[in-house]
C-alpha cells in the first residue's frame, strides 16, 4: 500500500527537480489521526489537549482559496467557500458549528455544493469589509466581487490599460483597500500572454486607483497582514514555474515588509523565512501574529520572530487556509483534492464577517 504521504520520485536535471509520480486519491471521509510535529511549547498550547483533523471533503481537483462567512454575529452557522481550479468551480459547504460536545463531528458540516460554475479558474479569495466575496480569477485576469444580490462584477482587471497577468491571492486592509499578487502562472497554464511584471498591487475602491507596491519578486503568491497591519507578508514561490516543476535554487520564501506611515506602501523588505520542502503557497495569521503557511508536506507554523514552532503534516500538497467558525478558532485547510478542519486554541487575526446575501 502506498503511504499517505507524498510519494514522489524526484529527478535532478539542469538544476531543478521534477516530481514524476502523483500520490493516490482517497475515497473515504472521516476523522484522521495525522502527525503533528511540535518544535516549541507555544505550538503545543495552540493545539490543545486533543487535537485532531477532520476531513470535510476529498472531491476536488485541487482546492484553493478558502474564505469563511458567518450567518450572523452570534450564529454557530456559516459558509465555507473555496475554489477548485482543476474543475473550474467555486464550491460551498454549510458549517453547522462545533456540535455536539463542542467538537467537530459529522453533524458539523454539510455536503459540498456548487457555488459558481464555471469560475474563470478562480484561485485565492477573501471578503471585503461589507461581507462581499472577492475572488482572484486567473483565466479572466481580474479581481471579481460577488455582491449581495448575487451579481458578479470586475473590481479591477488592468493596470494602466494593460490586462493583469493572473491574480493569485488577495487580502483586504482595514481601510478597505485590496492588496493582491499578480504572478504570471496563468500564462504557463492557459493561452494568454502576460505583458506586465509580476507585481504586488494595492487597489483603492474609493478612488479606483491601482498602484504597484512591490515589483521585485519572481512569483508573488500568498499575501497577509500582521494583526496590527504594521507588517505585510508576501510569499515568493518562484521555485515553482509550472505544474510538477521545482527549481530548488529559485525563491521559496516568505518576505516581510514594514507598512509605510501613509498606509499605502511598504518599505524595508527582507526574507522572513525560507520554506522547505517544496515551496510556500497561501498563508493566514492568528491574533498573536503566528503564521500558518501551506507547504508541500502540510501546514508550517511560524512565530512572529520567524521560528518554526510546529507542523501539521497532511497527505498531499497544501495550498491555502483560513480561520472561521463562531469563535474564529477553526482552521480550514485546502490540501490538494481535500478540505480539512481542525479546532485550535488560537483565533484568526481577521474577524469573521457576516455574509452579504449568501
C-alpha positions as CSV (number, residue, x, y, z in Angstrom):
1,X,0.0,0.0,0.0
2,X,1.3,3.4,-0.8
3,X,2.0,5.8,2.1
4,X,-0.5,8.6,2.8
5,X,2.5,10.9,2.5
6,X,3.6,12.3,-0.8
7,X,5.2,9.5,-2.9
8,X,7.5,11.5,-5.1
9,X,10.2,10.3,-7.3
10,X,12.5,13.2,-7.9
11,X,14.8,13.6,-10.8
12,X,17.7,16.0,-10.6
13,X,18.0,17.7,-14.0
14,X,19.6,21.0,-15.0
15,X,19.3,22.4,-11.6
16,X,15.7,21.6,-10.8
17,X,13.7,18.7,-9.6
18,X,10.7,17.2,-11.3
19,X,8.0,15.2,-9.5
20,X,7.2,12.3,-11.8
21,X,4.5,10.5,-9.7
22,X,1.4,11.9,-8.2
23,X,0.1,10.4,-4.9
24,X,-3.1,8.4,-5.0
25,X,-6.6,9.8,-4.4
26,X,-8.6,8.8,-1.3
27,X,-12.1,7.5,-1.3
28,X,-13.0,7.7,2.3
29,X,-14.1,10.5,4.6
30,X,-14.0,10.9,8.3
31,X,-11.6,11.7,11.1
32,X,-7.9,11.1,10.8
33,X,-5.1,10.9,13.3
34,X,-2.3,12.6,11.4
35,X,1.1,13.6,12.7
36,X,1.5,16.9,14.5
37,X,5.1,17.9,14.9
38,X,5.8,20.2,17.9
39,X,9.1,22.1,18.0
40,X,8.1,24.7,20.6
41,X,5.7,24.7,23.6
42,X,3.8,27.6,22.0
43,X,2.6,25.2,19.3
44,X,1.5,22.7,21.9
45,X,-0.7,25.4,23.5
46,X,-2.2,26.2,20.1
47,X,-3.1,22.6,19.5
48,X,-4.7,22.0,22.9
49,X,-5.2,18.7,24.7
50,X,-6.9,16.6,22.0
51,X,-6.0,18.0,18.5
52,X,-7.4,16.1,15.5
53,X,-8.1,16.7,11.9
54,X,-11.5,16.1,10.3
55,X,-11.8,15.6,6.6
56,X,-14.7,17.6,5.2
57,X,-14.3,16.7,1.5
58,X,-12.0,15.0,-0.9
59,X,-13.9,15.5,-4.1
60,X,-12.0,18.5,-5.6
61,X,-9.5,18.5,-8.4
62,X,-7.3,21.0,-6.5
63,X,-8.8,23.0,-3.7
64,X,-7.7,26.6,-3.0
65,X,-8.9,30.0,-1.8
66,X,-11.0,29.2,1.4
67,X,-13.0,32.0,2.9
68,X,-15.5,31.8,5.8
69,X,-18.6,33.8,6.3
70,X,-20.9,33.8,9.4
71,X,-24.7,33.7,9.0
72,X,-25.0,36.0,12.0
73,X,-22.9,37.7,14.6
74,X,-23.9,35.2,17.3
75,X,-24.5,32.3,15.0
76,X,-22.8,28.9,15.1
77,X,-23.5,28.5,11.4
78,X,-21.7,29.8,8.4
79,X,-20.5,29.2,4.9
80,X,-17.1,27.9,3.8
81,X,-16.4,28.9,0.2
82,X,-13.4,27.5,-1.7
83,X,-12.2,27.2,-5.3
84,X,-11.4,24.2,-7.4
85,X,-9.1,25.2,-10.2
86,X,-8.9,21.9,-11.9
87,X,-12.7,21.6,-12.3
88,X,-13.1,25.3,-12.7
89,X,-15.7,25.7,-9.9
90,X,-16.2,27.6,-6.7
91,X,-17.7,25.3,-4.0
92,X,-19.6,25.9,-0.8
93,X,-20.0,24.0,2.4
94,X,-22.6,24.8,5.1
95,X,-20.9,24.9,8.5
96,X,-23.2,24.0,11.4
97,X,-20.7,24.7,14.2
98,X,-18.8,22.5,16.7
99,X,-21.5,20.1,17.8
100,X,-22.2,18.1,19.8
101,X,-19.8,18.3,22.8
102,X,-18.0,21.4,21.4
103,X,-16.1,19.3,18.9
104,X,-16.1,18.8,15.1
105,X,-18.4,15.9,14.4
106,X,-20.2,14.6,11.4
107,X,-23.0,17.0,12.1
108,X,-20.7,20.0,11.9
109,X,-20.8,20.3,8.1
110,X,-23.0,19.6,5.1
111,X,-22.2,18.1,1.7
112,X,-20.3,20.2,-0.8
113,X,-22.4,22.1,-3.2
114,X,-21.5,24.2,-6.3
115,X,-21.5,27.9,-5.7
116,X,-20.3,29.0,-9.2
117,X,-19.6,27.1,-12.4
118,X,-17.6,27.9,-14.4
119,X,-15.4,30.2,-12.3
120,X,-12.6,31.5,-14.7
121,X,-10.0,29.3,-12.9
122,X,-10.6,31.1,-9.6
123,X,-7.9,30.7,-7.0
124,X,-7.4,33.0,-4.0
125,X,-10.4,34.5,-2.2
126,X,-11.2,36.8,0.7
127,X,-14.0,39.1,1.9
128,X,-14.3,42.8,1.8
129,X,-15.4,44.9,4.8
130,X,-19.0,44.6,3.8
131,X,-19.1,40.8,3.6
132,X,-18.9,40.6,-0.2
133,X,-16.8,37.8,-1.8
134,X,-13.6,38.9,-3.6
135,X,-12.1,36.3,-5.9
136,X,-8.8,36.2,-7.8
137,X,-9.5,34.8,-11.3
138,X,-6.6,33.5,-13.3
139,X,-8.3,33.0,-16.7
140,X,-10.3,36.2,-16.7
141,X,-7.3,38.1,-15.3
142,X,-9.2,40.1,-12.7
143,X,-10.3,40.5,-9.1
144,X,-14.1,40.0,-9.1
145,X,-16.7,40.9,-6.5
146,X,-19.8,38.8,-5.8
147,X,-22.3,41.3,-4.3
148,X,-25.3,40.9,-2.0
149,X,-27.7,40.5,-5.0
150,X,-25.5,37.7,-6.4
151,X,-24.2,39.7,-9.3
152,X,-20.5,39.2,-10.2
153,X,-18.6,42.2,-11.4
154,X,-15.0,43.2,-12.1
155,X,-13.4,45.1,-9.3
156,X,-10.1,45.5,-11.1
157,X,-8.7,43.9,-14.3
158,X,-6.0,46.0,-15.7
159,X,-3.1,48.3,-14.8
160,X,-2.8,51.5,-16.9
161,X,-4.9,49.8,-19.6
162,X,-2.9,46.6,-19.8
163,X,-4.6,43.4,-18.6
164,X,-3.4,41.9,-15.4
165,X,-1.3,38.7,-15.6
166,X,-3.3,36.2,-13.5
167,X,-4.2,37.5,-10.0
168,X,-3.4,34.8,-7.4
169,X,-4.1,35.8,-3.8
170,X,-5.5,38.9,-2.0
171,X,-6.2,40.5,1.3
172,X,-8.3,43.5,2.5
173,X,-6.8,46.1,4.8
174,X,-8.9,47.8,7.5
175,X,-9.2,50.9,5.3
176,X,-11.0,48.9,2.6
177,X,-8.0,48.7,0.2
178,X,-7.4,45.4,-1.6
179,X,-3.8,44.2,-1.8
180,X,-3.2,41.3,-4.3
181,X,-0.4,39.4,-6.0
182,X,-0.2,39.0,-9.8
183,X,2.3,36.4,-10.9
184,X,2.2,35.1,-14.5
185,X,1.2,31.5,-13.6
186,X,-1.8,31.9,-15.9
187,X,0.3,32.3,-19.0
188,X,2.0,29.0,-18.1
189,X,-1.3,27.2,-17.9
190,X,-3.7,28.9,-20.3
191,X,-3.5,30.5,-23.7
192,X,-2.9,34.1,-22.5
193,X,0.1,36.3,-22.7
194,X,1.5,38.3,-19.7
195,X,2.6,41.8,-20.5
196,X,3.1,43.1,-17.0
197,X,5.8,42.4,-14.4
198,X,4.8,40.1,-11.6
199,X,3.8,42.8,-9.2
200,X,2.0,43.2,-5.9
201,X,-0.7,45.8,-6.1
202,X,-2.9,48.0,-3.9
203,X,-6.4,48.8,-5.2
204,X,-8.4,51.6,-3.6
205,X,-12.1,51.0,-4.2
206,X,-12.9,54.6,-3.2
207,X,-10.6,56.2,-5.8
208,X,-10.4,53.2,-8.1
209,X,-6.7,53.7,-8.2
210,X,-4.4,50.7,-8.7
211,X,-0.8,51.2,-7.6
212,X,2.3,48.9,-7.5
213,X,3.6,48.3,-4.0
214,X,6.2,45.5,-4.7
215,X,7.9,44.8,-8.0
216,X,11.0,42.7,-7.4
217,X,9.6,39.2,-6.6
218,X,9.8,36.4,-9.1
219,X,6.4,34.9,-8.4
220,X,4.4,36.7,-5.7
221,X,1.8,34.4,-4.3
222,X,0.3,34.3,-0.8
223,X,-0.3,37.6,1.0
224,X,-1.3,38.6,4.5
225,X,-1.1,41.4,7.0
226,X,0.0,41.1,10.6
227,X,-2.8,41.6,13.2
228,X,-1.9,45.3,13.7
229,X,-1.3,45.8,9.9
230,X,2.2,47.2,10.5
231,X,3.7,44.3,8.6
232,X,2.9,42.8,5.2
233,X,3.9,39.2,4.4
234,X,4.2,38.1,0.8
235,X,5.2,34.7,-0.5
236,X,7.6,34.3,-3.5
237,X,7.0,30.9,-5.0
238,X,9.4,31.3,-7.9
239,X,10.7,27.8,-7.3
240,X,7.5,26.6,-9.0
241,X,7.2,27.7,-12.6
242,X,4.7,25.2,-13.9
243,X,2.9,22.0,-12.7
244,X,5.3,19.4,-11.3
245,X,8.4,21.5,-11.6
246,X,10.6,22.7,-8.8
247,X,13.7,24.9,-9.2
248,X,15.5,24.4,-5.9
249,X,17.8,27.4,-6.3
250,X,14.9,29.8,-7.1
251,X,12.8,31.5,-4.4
252,X,10.7,29.6,-2.0
253,X,10.5,32.3,0.7
254,X,8.2,34.4,2.7
255,X,9.1,38.1,2.6
256,X,8.1,40.7,5.2
257,X,7.7,44.4,4.7
258,X,7.0,47.3,7.0
259,X,3.9,49.2,6.0
260,X,4.9,52.9,5.5
261,X,3.3,55.6,7.6
262,X,1.0,56.5,4.7
263,X,-0.6,53.0,4.9
264,X,-0.4,52.7,1.2
265,X,3.1,51.5,0.5
266,X,5.8,49.3,2.1
267,X,9.4,49.6,2.9
268,X,12.4,47.7,4.4
269,X,11.6,44.3,2.8
270,X,13.5,41.2,3.7
271,X,13.2,37.4,3.7
272,X,11.3,36.3,6.8
273,X,11.8,32.6,6.3
274,X,12.7,30.1,3.6
275,X,10.2,27.3,3.4
276,X,11.1,23.7,2.5
277,X,10.4,21.0,1.4
278,X,8.9,22.4,-1.7
279,X,7.6,26.0,-1.7
280,X,5.1,28.0,0.3
281,X,1.7,28.9,-1.2
282,X,-1.0,30.6,0.9
283,X,-1.0,31.8,4.5
284,X,-3.0,33.3,7.3
285,X,-2.1,34.7,10.7
286,X,-3.7,34.2,14.1
287,X,-4.4,37.0,16.6
288,X,-0.9,36.5,18.2
289,X,0.9,37.0,14.9
290,X,1.8,33.4,14.2
291,X,1.9,32.5,10.5
292,X,0.2,29.3,9.2
293,X,1.6,28.5,5.8
294,X,0.6,25.9,3.2
295,X,3.6,23.8,2.0
296,X,4.4,20.6,0.3
297,X,4.1,18.4,3.5
298,X,1.1,20.3,5.1
299,X,0.9,23.4,7.2
300,X,4.0,25.1,8.7
301,X,3.5,27.4,11.7
302,X,6.0,30.2,12.4
303,X,6.0,32.6,15.4
304,X,6.4,36.3,14.8
305,X,10.2,36.0,15.1
306,X,10.3,33.5,12.2
307,X,10.9,30.4,14.3
308,X,9.2,27.2,13.0
309,X,7.2,26.1,16.1
310,X,5.3,23.2,14.5
311,X,3.9,21.4,11.5
312,X,0.6,19.9,10.7
313,X,1.5,17.1,8.3
314,X,-1.1,16.3,5.6
315,X,-1.2,13.6,2.9
316,X,-0.8,15.9,0.0
317,X,0.4,19.3,-1.0
318,X,-1.3,22.1,0.9
319,X,-2.3,25.3,-0.9
320,X,-4.2,27.7,1.3
321,X,-6.2,28.0,4.6
322,X,-8.4,30.3,6.6
323,X,-9.8,30.7,10.1
324,X,-13.5,30.6,10.8
325,X,-16.3,29.3,13.0
326,X,-18.3,31.2,15.6
327,X,-15.1,31.7,17.8
328,X,-12.8,32.1,14.8
329,X,-10.8,29.2,16.0
330,X,-11.5,26.6,13.3
331,X,-8.6,26.3,10.8
332,X,-10.0,25.2,7.4
333,X,-7.2,23.8,5.2
334,X,-7.3,23.3,1.4
335,X,-4.9,20.5,0.7
336,X,-4.8,19.3,-2.9
337,X,-8.1,17.4,-3.5
338,X,-9.2,17.7,0.1
339,X,-10.6,20.2,2.6
340,X,-9.7,19.6,6.3
341,X,-10.7,21.3,9.6
342,X,-9.0,21.4,13.0
343,X,-10.1,23.2,16.1
344,X,-7.3,25.3,17.8
345,X,-6.6,27.3,20.9
346,X,-6.0,30.3,18.6
347,X,-8.2,32.8,16.8
348,X,-7.7,34.2,13.4
349,X,-6.2,37.7,13.0
350,X,-9.0,38.8,10.8
351,X,-12.5,38.9,12.3
352,X,-15.2,36.7,10.8
353,X,-17.7,38.7,8.8
354,X,-21.4,38.1,8.2
355,X,-22.1,37.0,4.7
356,X,-23.7,39.7,2.4
357,X,-26.7,37.9,1.0
358,X,-25.1,34.4,0.6
